[in-house]
Amino acid sequence: MHNWLASWRRIGALTRKETRQILRDPSSIAIGIVFPLMLILLFGYGLSLDVTTITVAALDNDGSADSTALIGAFRLSPNFVVVPVRSLDEATTLVLNRKVDGLLQIPSDFSRRWQAGAADVQIIVNGTEANQARIMQAYAGGPIAQWSAQQPSAAGAAAGGRVTVDSRMWFNEANDSHYFLVPGLIVLVMTIIGAFLTAMVVAREWERGTLEALFVTPMRPGEFLVSKILPYFALGMIGFILCILAGKFLFHVPLRGTLALLFLAAMTYLVVALGIGLLISTLVKSQFLASQLAMTLTFLPAMMLSGFIYDLRSMPAVIRGITYALPARYAVTLLQTLYLAGDVPSVIWWNGGVLITMAIALLVATRLATRKRLA
């Protein structure tokens, strides 16, 4: 009993020392609180994968009432801004100068062929931005289908009736990219705080020569690691709460899962990130090298290879295989599911179980790598 009390006293003293060191270090406060706030605002307001308004040039070679009505349908669509042009050269110039995103070209025999039952229009998109080009092609079908359904033409009569499509998007009814960006942003923030900051804590002790002074105390390696984890764990949870509040009140992202499970998932991943950072810091005695390793091994993979921005299914098989070794992959899947789909047991158990296993393995490896000696 006495040993346990003495151990907790040492942990408390070391934790207070580390907390004071964080509070006295402006860079730690900046990375732990200011930088996450900047990321929330930058990714929330600056990064969006949604294409809401597309500017299209309209070239009407027919000049009939039917072609004018079709262009009017594009004008009435909330997704399009129509710029009328008189020639293909004029439209090409606008596309090259990035004044418009594409071209709607109506052939000279459009009305005649429509009355006969087989009319065509041409949609030309600027392929330099592939995602926007695909979205424009998909959006273009809406005004065309709406216009054709309203025309009492021979084509409509021959079809023997029209089919109405009632579409619905599950889990993201607003079709808003913030819905899946905010959960990924939480993972990114906790990666920065958990891995990047803790990657330098032990290396900083080596560089400042304070670790040698700690070695002459009764401190044990396990107590030393716990005292390093606790302050940064609290800092990471502050960042997590800031992200939740931003998602709720700034971007109105719904939380369909249980709040307690969301906190548990976030805490589990934060422990994983802390374990990675401490393992790097224990093995590397240079703050600069530790920070570079943390950036390369955690932050960049969390952004590029976790499913935060890019769909993992579109990646080559080799790269997709590598992502299975990245904790951020499981954290992003887990948080996105909790936010948008709710408490899905199969997703929670599998991804949560992998993160717990990684956390235990990393903490054990860090403890084994920590020795109370100078060499």
WONOR-V263321 format. One record per backbone hydrogen bond with DSSP energy under -1.0 kcal/mol. NH is the residue of the N-H (numbers start at 1). CO is the residue of the C=O. Records with the same first field share a line. If there is no record, write none. Layout:
BEGIN
NH->CO, CO
END
This chain:
BEGIN
5->1
6->2
7->3
8->4
9->5
10->6
11->7
12->8
13->9
14->10
15->11
16->12
17->13
18->14
19->15
20->16
21->17
22->18
23->19
24->20
29->25
30->26
31->27
32->28
33->29
34->29
35->30
37->33
38->34
39->35
40->36
41->37
42->38
43->39
44->40
45->41
46->42
54->79
56->81
57->102
58->83
59->104
61->106
68->64
69->65
70->66
71->67
72->68
73->69
74->70
75->71
76->72
80->77
81->54
83->56
85->58
91->87
92->88
93->89
94->90
95->91
96->92
97->93
98->95
99->94
100->94
101->55
103->124
104->57
105->122
106->59
110->107
113->109
114->110
115->111
116->112
118->113
122->105
124->103
126->101
133->129
134->130
135->131
136->132
137->133
138->134
139->135
140->136
142->139
144->140
145->141
146->142
147->143
148->144
149->145
153->151
157->153
158->154
159->155
160->157
175->172
179->176
181->177
182->178
185->181
186->182
187->183
188->184
189->185
190->186
191->187
192->188
193->189
194->190
195->191
196->191
197->192
199->195
200->197
204->200
205->201
206->202
207->203
208->204
210->205
211->205
214->210
215->211
217->214
224->220
225->221
226->222
227->223
228->224
229->225
230->226
233->229
234->230
235->231
236->232
237->233
238->234
239->235
240->236
241->237
242->238
243->239
244->240
245->241
246->242
247->243
248->244
249->245
250->246
251->246
253->247
256->339
257->338
262->258
263->259
264->260
265->261
266->262
267->263
268->264
269->265
270->266
271->267
272->268
273->269
274->270
275->271
276->272
277->273
278->274
279->275
280->276
281->277
282->278
283->279
284->280
290->286
291->287
292->288
293->289
294->290
295->291
296->292
297->293
298->294
299->294
300->295
302->298
303->299
304->300
305->301
314->311
315->312
320->316
321->317
322->318
323->319
325->322
326->323
331->327
332->328
333->329
334->330
335->331
336->332
337->333
338->334
339->335
340->336
341->337
342->337
344->342
348->344
349->345
350->346
351->347
352->348
353->349
354->350
355->351
356->352
357->353
358->354
359->355
360->356
361->357
362->358
363->359
364->360
365->361
366->362
367->363
368->364
369->365
373->371
END
